[in-house]
Amino acid sequence: MSTVRRPDHRSAHRSAPAAHTTGLRHVVTHLITPLLMCIGMGLAYLGAFAHPAPHHLPVAVVGSGRSAQLLAQSINDRAGGDLEVRTVGDRAAAVDRLTHQDIFGAYVMPAKGAQGASGVADASGSKGASGRADGSGEAGASSSSAGSSTSSGAAGRGGAGEAARPGKPVPELLVAMAGSDTSATVVQKVFTPIAAQQGAPLKVTDVAPTAEDDPTGQGIFFLLVAISIGSYASVAVIGGAGAVLPLRLRTALAIGTSFVVGLIGAAFAGPVFHLVDHGLSGLWGMAWLYSAGVLLIGTGLHTFLKRWTTLGVMTLFVMLNFTSSGGIFRPEMQNGFFAALHSFWNGAGFVEGVRSHVYFDGYGLAGHLWTLVGWLVAGLVVIGVAALAEKRRRSAEAEAAAHAAAVAAAAVAATVPEPARSGRPAGGVEPGAGHGSANAAAALEEEWEEAVGV
């Protein structure tokens, strides 16, 4: 009599919790990446933008007389290091310094500004400093208020009471909106009460206006965001889908992709949104340099970071990059950490380079271009290091495989009779030989999960 064995469901029940534990561990491990992104983005953006305030913001008082010197000294004394007020000889010199971005505002006293200089000086301390603090918090929201060439109505707020009579000289504030809309707004809030003490409205003159379709000048920053996303997202594709390709082909793909990303950025800046009205070819060149640096660094880092590459490039080119670029707040409006990054980070090189090229007649452009070139060279260095690492890795894997095959062959020769050895599967493929490719496919799938999630 034959007996039929019933399936043992207990083993299936025992294996189910183990499978759930493995799956849960897998999910929790992958949740580390978005949680780290949340922490990093919060620290970076809130640390850079939450409490903007001037730190040694350079401004000037136009004039060489005693009244101008008294006013400048009084503002310096009361500002407590938030402002750096200096005097310049005449209006032309002030305009020159503004276009060179040595200062971000210049107060031109009226012809009879010597009268009541002490009262103006007191106003600069009591109201100018508080206006500075308030302006820093509201700079982003009220930035468009400084965009016109003239501004009136300051006299009533200062208690002077009456508007200036026709033909009466009025104080003038010179700003360069293209350099920083938020800084210009803060400077205007500082000098508006001073003009009110003189009983006249403050005339605001923009010596470096932005393009008509980009009144705040912040379109360049958002262009940086678009180019950055196109660049570092392409790193995930080249590193993931192109993992089977040799590094030289991945490098070629990175350079080609940066060319296309630069063209897309130029199209956005020119015919699509009209962020700039001239200098489009130069903007494309800087966009290509910037994108190529990001892609080369990311492609090289993928050799070492694997599925953590997306987090790595987001840290470099989002968290630390956007916050230090100067596109919203210049370094004089940020804390020391982000102000220091602004001096050499590639996002700042792009934003300031475009501003210099389009609005300031190329002044300082060479330094910003060298910043972008430096990051491009850094990308080439990372690619070179990655090539050496991959070469050594392939050599080590080949040696390990050859050693394992030799050990296996020796073991078979010592323990298995000759007839049994002849029964090996066709082609000499050992059982389990496909496990390596399966593991590689699983690792690639995990990496794609990270990239698509981001």
C-alpha positions as CSV (number, residue, x, y, z in Angstrom):
1,M,0.0,0.0,0.0
2,S,1.3,3.4,-1.0
3,T,1.0,6.4,1.2
4,V,0.4,9.9,0.0
5,R,2.3,12.6,1.8
6,R,0.3,15.7,2.6
7,P,1.9,19.0,2.0
8,D,3.4,20.5,5.2
9,H,1.8,23.9,5.5
10,R,3.6,24.6,8.7
11,S,6.9,25.2,6.9
12,A,5.1,27.8,4.6
13,H,3.7,29.5,7.7
14,R,7.1,29.6,9.3
15,S,8.8,31.1,6.1
16,A,6.2,33.9,5.8
17,P,7.3,35.9,8.8
18,A,10.9,35.6,7.7
19,A,10.0,36.9,4.3
20,H,8.1,39.8,5.9
21,T,11.1,40.6,8.1
22,T,13.4,40.7,5.1
23,G,11.1,42.9,3.2
24,L,10.6,45.3,6.1
25,R,14.4,45.6,6.5
26,H,14.7,46.3,2.8
27,V,12.1,49.1,3.0
28,V,13.5,50.7,6.2
29,T,17.0,50.7,4.6
30,H,15.7,52.6,1.6
31,L,13.8,55.1,3.8
32,I,17.1,56.3,5.1
33,T,17.7,58.2,1.8
34,P,14.6,60.4,1.8
35,L,14.9,61.0,5.6
36,L,18.4,62.3,5.1
37,M,17.3,64.4,2.2
38,C,14.6,65.9,4.5
39,I,17.1,66.7,7.2
40,G,19.7,68.1,4.7
41,M,17.2,70.3,2.9
42,G,15.8,71.7,6.1
43,L,19.2,72.5,7.5
44,A,20.4,74.0,4.3
45,Y,17.4,76.1,3.2
46,L,16.3,77.3,6.6
47,G,19.9,77.9,7.7
48,A,20.5,80.1,4.6
49,F,17.1,81.8,4.1
50,A,15.2,81.8,7.4
51,H,16.8,84.9,9.0
52,P,18.5,87.0,6.4
53,A,20.2,90.1,7.8
54,P,22.9,92.4,6.5
55,H,26.5,91.6,7.5
56,H,28.9,94.4,6.6
57,L,26.7,95.3,3.6
58,P,28.7,98.0,1.8
59,V,26.8,101.3,1.0
60,A,28.0,104.9,0.5
61,V,27.1,108.5,1.2
62,V,28.0,110.8,-1.7
63,G,29.8,113.9,-0.8
64,S,33.2,115.1,0.5
65,G,32.0,117.7,3.0
66,R,31.7,117.4,6.8
67,S,27.9,116.7,6.6
68,A,28.5,113.6,4.5
69,Q,31.2,112.3,6.8
70,L,29.1,112.8,9.8
71,L,26.2,111.0,8.3
72,A,28.3,108.0,7.2
73,Q,30.0,107.8,10.6
74,S,26.6,108.0,12.4
75,I,25.1,105.2,10.4
76,N,28.2,103.0,10.9
77,D,28.1,103.6,14.7
78,R,24.4,102.8,15.0
79,A,24.4,99.8,12.6
80,G,26.7,97.7,14.8
81,G,28.6,96.1,11.9
82,D,25.5,95.3,9.8
83,L,26.5,98.1,7.3
84,E,29.8,99.4,6.0
85,V,29.2,103.0,5.1
86,R,31.8,105.0,3.3
87,T,31.9,108.3,1.5
88,V,32.5,108.8,-2.2
89,G,33.4,112.1,-3.8
90,D,30.6,112.5,-6.4
91,R,27.7,110.8,-8.1
92,A,29.8,109.5,-11.0
93,A,32.1,107.7,-8.6
94,A,29.1,106.2,-6.8
95,V,27.7,104.9,-10.1
96,D,31.1,103.4,-11.0
97,R,31.3,101.5,-7.7
98,L,27.7,100.3,-8.0
99,T,28.4,98.9,-11.5
100,H,31.5,97.2,-10.1
101,Q,29.4,95.8,-7.2
102,D,31.7,97.4,-4.7
103,I,28.7,98.9,-3.0
104,F,24.9,98.2,-3.1
105,G,23.5,101.6,-2.5
106,A,24.7,105.2,-2.6
107,Y,22.8,108.1,-0.9
108,V,23.2,111.4,-2.7
109,M,22.5,114.3,-0.4
110,P,20.6,117.3,-1.8
111,A,22.5,120.4,-2.6
112,K,21.4,122.0,0.7
113,G,21.9,118.8,2.6
114,A,24.4,120.4,5.0
115,Q,21.6,122.0,6.9
116,G,20.5,119.8,9.8
117,A,23.2,117.2,9.3
118,S,23.1,116.3,13.0
119,G,19.4,115.6,12.8
120,V,19.8,113.5,9.8
121,A,22.6,111.6,11.5
122,D,20.4,110.8,14.5
123,A,17.7,109.6,12.1
124,S,20.1,107.3,10.4
125,G,20.8,105.6,13.7
126,S,17.4,105.3,15.2
127,K,15.4,104.6,12.1
128,G,17.9,103.4,9.6
129,A,19.1,100.5,11.7
130,S,15.6,99.4,12.5
131,G,14.6,99.8,8.9
132,R,17.6,97.6,8.0
133,A,16.4,94.8,10.3
134,D,12.9,95.0,9.1
135,G,14.0,95.1,5.5
136,S,16.0,92.0,5.8
137,G,13.0,90.0,6.8
138,E,10.8,91.4,4.1
139,A,13.3,91.7,1.3
140,G,12.0,88.8,-0.7
141,A,8.4,89.7,-0.4
142,S,8.7,93.4,-1.1
143,S,11.6,93.3,-3.6
144,S,9.6,94.6,-6.5
145,S,9.0,97.9,-4.7
146,A,12.5,99.1,-5.5
147,G,12.2,98.4,-9.2
148,S,11.0,101.8,-10.3
149,S,13.4,104.6,-11.1
150,T,11.8,107.0,-8.5
151,S,10.1,106.4,-5.2
152,S,8.0,109.0,-3.3
153,G,6.1,109.3,-0.1
154,A,8.9,108.9,2.3
155,A,8.6,112.3,3.9
156,G,5.3,111.7,5.5
157,R,6.5,108.6,7.4
158,G,9.5,110.4,8.8
159,G,7.5,113.2,10.4
160,A,8.7,115.9,8.1
161,G,5.2,116.5,7.1
162,E,5.3,118.3,3.8
163,A,6.4,117.1,0.3
164,A,9.1,118.9,-1.5
165,R,8.2,122.1,-3.4
166,P,8.7,121.9,-7.2
167,G,12.3,122.5,-8.1
168,K,13.6,121.8,-4.6
169,P,16.6,119.4,-4.5
170,V,15.7,116.0,-3.2
171,P,17.9,113.2,-1.8
172,E,18.6,110.4,-4.3
173,L,19.4,106.8,-3.6
174,L,21.4,105.0,-6.3
175,V,20.9,101.2,-6.5
176,A,21.8,98.4,-8.9
177,M,18.8,96.1,-9.1
178,A,20.6,93.6,-11.4
179,G,23.1,92.9,-8.6
180,S,20.6,92.0,-6.0
181,D,17.0,93.0,-5.7
182,T,16.8,92.1,-2.1
183,S,19.9,94.0,-1.1
184,A,18.6,97.1,-3.0
185,T,15.3,96.8,-1.1
186,V,17.1,96.7,2.3
187,V,19.3,99.7,1.4
188,Q,16.1,101.6,0.4
189,K,14.6,100.9,3.8
190,V,17.7,102.2,5.5
191,F,17.9,105.5,3.7
192,T,14.1,106.3,3.4
193,P,13.9,107.6,7.0
194,I,17.0,109.8,6.5
195,A,15.4,111.4,3.5
196,A,12.2,112.0,5.5
197,Q,14.2,113.9,8.1
198,Q,15.2,116.3,5.3
199,G,11.5,116.9,4.4
200,A,11.7,115.5,0.9
201,P,10.7,112.3,-0.8
202,L,13.5,109.9,-1.6
203,K,14.2,109.5,-5.3
204,V,15.5,106.0,-6.1
205,T,17.5,105.5,-9.3
206,D,18.4,102.1,-10.7
207,V,21.7,102.3,-12.5
208,A,21.7,98.7,-13.6
209,P,18.2,97.6,-14.4
210,T,17.2,94.0,-15.2
211,A,15.5,92.7,-18.3
212,E,11.9,93.8,-18.7
213,D,10.6,90.3,-18.3
214,D,12.7,89.6,-15.2
215,P,11.9,92.6,-13.0
216,T,13.4,91.1,-9.8
217,G,16.5,89.6,-11.5
218,Q,15.8,86.3,-9.7
219,G,15.0,84.5,-13.0
220,I,18.7,83.6,-13.3
221,F,18.5,81.7,-10.0
222,F,15.5,79.7,-11.1
223,L,17.3,79.0,-14.4
224,L,20.2,77.6,-12.2
225,V,17.6,75.3,-10.6
226,A,16.4,74.0,-13.9
227,I,19.9,73.4,-15.2
228,S,20.9,71.7,-12.0
229,I,18.0,69.3,-12.0
230,G,18.6,68.3,-15.6
231,S,22.2,67.6,-14.8
232,Y,22.1,65.7,-11.6
233,A,19.0,63.7,-12.6
234,S,21.0,62.6,-15.7
235,V,23.7,61.3,-13.4
236,A,21.2,58.8,-12.0
237,V,20.3,57.6,-15.6
238,I,23.9,57.4,-16.8
239,G,25.1,55.6,-13.6
240,G,22.1,53.3,-13.4
241,A,21.1,52.3,-17.0
242,G,24.7,52.9,-18.2
243,A,26.4,50.8,-15.5
244,V,27.2,48.1,-18.0
245,L,29.0,50.6,-20.2
246,P,32.8,51.3,-19.9
247,L,33.6,54.6,-18.1
248,R,34.8,56.3,-21.2
249,L,31.4,55.9,-22.8
250,R,29.6,57.1,-19.7
251,T,31.9,60.2,-19.7
252,A,31.1,60.9,-23.3
253,L,27.4,60.6,-22.5
254,A,27.9,63.1,-19.6
255,I,29.6,65.6,-21.8
256,G,27.0,65.3,-24.6
257,T,24.1,65.6,-22.1
258,S,25.6,68.7,-20.6
259,F,25.7,70.2,-24.1
260,V,21.9,69.6,-24.5
261,V,21.2,70.8,-21.0
262,G,23.0,74.1,-21.8
263,L,21.0,74.5,-24.9
264,I,17.7,74.0,-23.0
265,G,18.9,76.6,-20.4
266,A,19.7,79.1,-23.1
267,A,16.3,78.5,-24.7
268,F,14.6,79.2,-21.4
269,A,16.6,82.3,-20.8
270,G,16.1,83.7,-24.3
271,P,13.2,83.0,-26.6
272,V,11.0,81.2,-24.0
273,F,11.0,83.5,-21.0
274,H,13.2,86.4,-22.1
275,L,15.2,86.5,-18.9
276,V,18.0,88.2,-20.7
277,D,17.8,90.5,-23.7
278,H,21.4,90.0,-25.0
279,G,24.5,87.9,-24.3
280,L,22.7,84.6,-24.9
281,S,25.6,82.7,-26.4
282,G,27.8,83.6,-23.4
283,L,25.0,82.4,-21.1
284,W,24.9,79.1,-23.0
285,G,28.7,78.7,-22.6
286,M,28.4,79.2,-18.8
287,A,25.4,76.8,-18.6
288,W,27.4,74.1,-20.5
289,L,30.5,74.6,-18.2
290,Y,28.3,74.4,-15.1
291,S,26.3,71.3,-16.3
292,A,29.4,69.5,-17.5
293,G,31.0,69.9,-14.1
294,V,28.0,68.5,-12.3
295,L,27.6,65.6,-14.7
296,L,31.3,64.6,-14.6
297,I,31.5,64.8,-10.8
298,G,28.3,62.8,-10.4
299,T,29.3,60.2,-13.0
300,G,32.7,59.7,-11.3
301,L,31.2,59.5,-7.8
302,H,28.8,56.8,-8.9
303,T,31.7,54.4,-9.1
304,F,32.1,54.7,-5.3
305,L,28.6,55.7,-4.0
306,K,26.4,53.5,-6.1
307,R,22.8,53.9,-5.0
308,W,23.8,56.7,-2.6
309,T,25.0,58.8,-5.6
310,T,21.7,60.8,-5.8
311,L,21.9,61.8,-2.2
312,G,25.5,62.8,-2.8
313,V,24.9,65.0,-5.8
314,M,21.8,66.6,-4.1
315,T,24.0,67.6,-1.2
316,L,26.6,69.1,-3.5
317,F,24.4,70.7,-6.1
318,V,21.2,71.5,-4.3
319,M,21.6,71.8,-0.5
320,L,24.9,73.6,-0.6
321,N,24.6,75.0,-4.1
322,F,21.3,76.8,-4.4
323,T,21.6,78.3,-0.9
324,S,25.1,79.8,-1.6
325,S,24.5,80.9,-5.2
326,G,23.5,84.5,-4.3
327,G,20.4,84.2,-6.5
328,I,18.0,85.2,-3.7
329,F,20.2,86.7,-1.0
330,R,23.7,87.8,-1.6
331,P,26.4,86.6,0.8
332,E,26.3,90.0,2.6
333,M,22.8,89.0,3.7
334,Q,23.7,85.5,4.9
335,N,25.7,83.9,7.7
336,G,29.4,83.2,7.4
337,F,29.1,79.6,6.3
338,F,27.0,80.2,3.1
339,A,28.8,83.5,2.5
340,A,32.1,81.6,2.4
341,L,30.7,78.9,0.0
342,H,29.6,81.7,-2.3
343,S,33.2,82.6,-3.0
344,F,34.0,79.3,-4.8
345,W,30.9,77.2,-5.3
346,N,29.8,76.5,-8.9
347,G,26.2,77.8,-8.6
348,A,27.5,81.1,-7.4
349,G,30.0,81.1,-10.3
350,F,27.1,80.6,-12.8
351,V,24.7,83.2,-11.2
352,E,27.3,85.9,-10.7
353,G,28.9,85.1,-14.1
354,V,25.6,85.6,-15.9
355,R,25.0,88.8,-14.0
356,S,28.4,90.2,-14.8
357,H,28.1,89.2,-18.5
358,V,24.6,90.5,-19.1
359,Y,24.3,93.5,-16.7
360,F,27.7,94.7,-15.6
361,D,29.7,94.8,-18.9
362,G,31.7,91.7,-18.0
363,Y,33.3,93.2,-14.9
364,G,34.6,90.3,-12.7
365,L,33.5,87.8,-15.4
366,A,36.9,86.1,-15.6
367,G,36.9,85.1,-11.9
368,H,33.5,83.5,-12.2
369,L,34.5,81.6,-15.4
370,W,37.6,80.3,-13.6
371,T,35.3,79.0,-10.8
372,L,33.2,77.0,-13.4
373,V,36.3,75.8,-15.1
374,G,37.7,74.7,-11.7
375,W,34.7,72.5,-11.1
376,L,34.9,71.1,-14.6
377,V,38.6,70.1,-13.9
378,A,37.5,68.6,-10.6
379,G,35.0,66.5,-12.5
380,L,37.7,65.2,-14.8
381,V,39.9,64.4,-11.8
382,V,37.0,62.4,-10.2
383,I,36.5,60.6,-13.5
384,G,40.2,59.7,-13.6
385,V,40.2,58.4,-10.0
386,A,37.0,56.4,-10.8
387,A,38.7,54.9,-13.9
388,L,41.6,53.6,-11.8
389,A,39.3,52.2,-9.2
390,E,37.2,50.4,-11.8
391,K,40.3,49.0,-13.4
392,R,41.6,47.6,-10.1
393,R,38.2,46.3,-9.2
394,R,38.0,44.4,-12.5
395,S,41.5,43.0,-12.0
396,A,40.7,41.9,-8.5
397,E,37.5,40.2,-9.6
398,A,39.2,38.4,-12.5
399,E,41.9,37.1,-10.1
400,A,39.4,36.0,-7.6
401,A,37.3,34.2,-10.2
402,A,40.4,32.5,-11.6
403,H,41.5,31.4,-8.1
404,A,38.0,30.1,-7.3
405,A,37.9,28.1,-10.5
406,A,41.3,26.6,-9.9
407,V,40.3,25.6,-6.3
408,A,37.0,24.1,-7.5
409,A,38.7,22.2,-10.3
410,A,41.3,20.8,-7.9
411,A,38.6,19.7,-5.5
412,V,36.6,18.0,-8.2
413,A,39.7,16.2,-9.4
414,A,40.5,15.0,-6.0
415,T,37.0,13.8,-4.9
416,V,35.0,12.9,-8.0
417,P,35.7,9.9,-10.1
418,E,36.4,10.5,-13.8
419,P,33.1,9.1,-15.1
420,A,31.2,11.5,-12.8
421,R,33.2,14.5,-13.9
422,S,32.2,13.7,-17.5
423,G,28.6,14.3,-16.5
424,R,29.0,18.0,-15.9
425,P,26.4,20.2,-17.6
426,A,27.2,21.2,-21.2
427,G,29.4,24.2,-21.6
428,G,31.0,23.6,-18.2
429,V,28.6,25.8,-16.4
430,E,28.4,25.1,-12.7
431,P,25.1,25.2,-10.9
432,G,24.6,28.6,-9.3
433,A,26.8,30.4,-11.9
434,G,24.0,32.9,-12.6
435,H,23.8,34.1,-9.0
436,G,26.3,36.9,-9.7
437,S,24.2,38.4,-12.5
438,A,21.1,38.0,-10.4
439,N,22.7,39.9,-7.6
440,A,23.9,42.6,-10.0
441,A,20.4,42.9,-11.4
442,A,19.0,43.2,-7.9
443,A,21.5,46.0,-7.0
444,L,20.6,47.8,-10.2
445,E,16.9,47.6,-9.4
446,E,17.5,49.1,-5.9
447,E,19.5,51.9,-7.5
448,W,16.7,52.7,-9.9
449,E,14.2,52.7,-7.0
450,E,16.3,55.4,-5.3
451,A,16.6,57.5,-8.5
452,V,13.0,57.3,-9.5
453,G,11.9,58.1,-5.9
454,V,14.0,61.3,-6.0
